[in-house]
Amino acid sequence: MRLSVFVCSIIFLTFSCKGQERKLPEVQSLNHPAVISGEFIYELEDALTPECHASTVEASGNAMVAAWFGGTKEKNKDVGIWVSLKTDVSWSTPIEVVNGVQEDGTRYPCWNPVLYKPKNQPLYLFYKVGPSPREWWGLYMTSEDDGATWSEPVKLPDGILGPIKNQPIQLSDGTILSPSSTESKTEGWKIHLESSNDLGKTWKKTDALNDAGEFGAIQPVILNYGNNKLQLLSRTKNNVVSQNWSEDGGKTWSAMTATSLPNPNSGIDGVTLKDGRQLLVYNPTEKNWGDRVPLSIALSADGENWNRVLDLEPLRETTDKEGEEYSYPTVIQARDNKVHIVYTWNRKTVKYVVLDPEKLK
């Protein structure tokens, strides 16, 4: 029987940070009226790999499609990309759809799949292969049957990595903007954008959009305010979510600055809702507060002022901050207008939550 989580009332807990008592703001958890359902894509006892991470979700046809990387442990050579489909009431048994075995038999780990479906196009599965994020390269596969079967992998052009963690967006003129980043030992963490005007046949990239000496930033999220106004939000090493703004559809960008949102050097994701609000899924802590718990939702009308409205995974009295992890979310708003979220649940399984955004106030 799949696990549905509708527990916990309003949470207001304190915890220690370097000898001082800190408090997270009072916020409702999964008994919130916006929560339609919450379940594991596969139960712990049914896990086909010891660990999983970096899940992604997309709506395609009549199916919800989820993917993640799984194996004995992140960075191990046996880590491949796994996919599960939900076409009725339950998720299908996960299948490993690709691994990092090369033509000469060498095997590398796979990383960070990103599902994305451009308008009137097949479903794309972007992912990375390589010994580490400093040395990986980007590939993609496509599916014409909503994730049931996949094409052979295609390597992206040299210098193009594809979306690093979060989905591309498609502008009104059809341009695809893909949020990307690099992690270099010598040059630091930098974000950039990759764009395509021909539905992914060719790509070009921007220069770095941050000074890595000021902000070490990766894994940007693109939010679209309309009228060519875009915002990038990024994971950083600086204990904050950072931001860049564009007023010309992504052609030029402002310098990176800090937002008011904390970040424990953990992945985030966001989506522009159809009603114009911005929704962000993130860990609302600084690194020295404890890492990747809780996992929460914040809303904003302007991208500057954010209100944390819901904890998907609250901080509980029993939480072992050193051992628990709820992280690396992906969020979309599907044609049914519902918000669909997947995230890492303790590196052991993938959690899937559906929300009614009209009840998020």
DAPE-V83760 format. One line per field, one symbol per residue. psi: psi as a letter, one per 40 degrees, with the letter a starting at -180 (. if undefined). burial: + if it has 16 or more other C-alpha atoms within 10 Angstrom, else -. A space follows every 50 residues. Layout:
psi = ???
burial = ???
This chain:
psi = hihhhgihahhgiiiihfeihihiihiiaeeieehdihihdiideeheid iiifiiiihhbeihhiiiiiadiheidehahiiiihebeiiihihheiaf hideehhiiiigihhhhihfiihihiiihidieeeiiiiiiiheffedii iiihhiiheheihddiiiihideehhhhhiiihhddeahiiiihiheffe diiiiiiieihdddhhiifihhiheifehihhhihieeeihiiiiheffe diiiihiiaehihffiiiiiihideeihhhhihfiideeicfhihihiii deedhhhhehhdgihidehgdeeihhifihhihideeihhhiihgfedih ihhhihdeeh.
burial = ----+----++---+-----------++++++-++-++++++----+++- ++++++++++--+++++++++-++++++++++++++----+--+-+++++ +-----++++++++++++---++++++++++++--++++++++--++--+ ----++---+++++++++++----+++++++++-----+++++++++--- --+-+---++++--+++++++++++----++++++++++++++++++-++ --+--+-++-+++++++++++++---+++++++++++-++++++++++++ --+--+-+++++++++----+--++++++++++----+++++++++++++ +++++++--+-
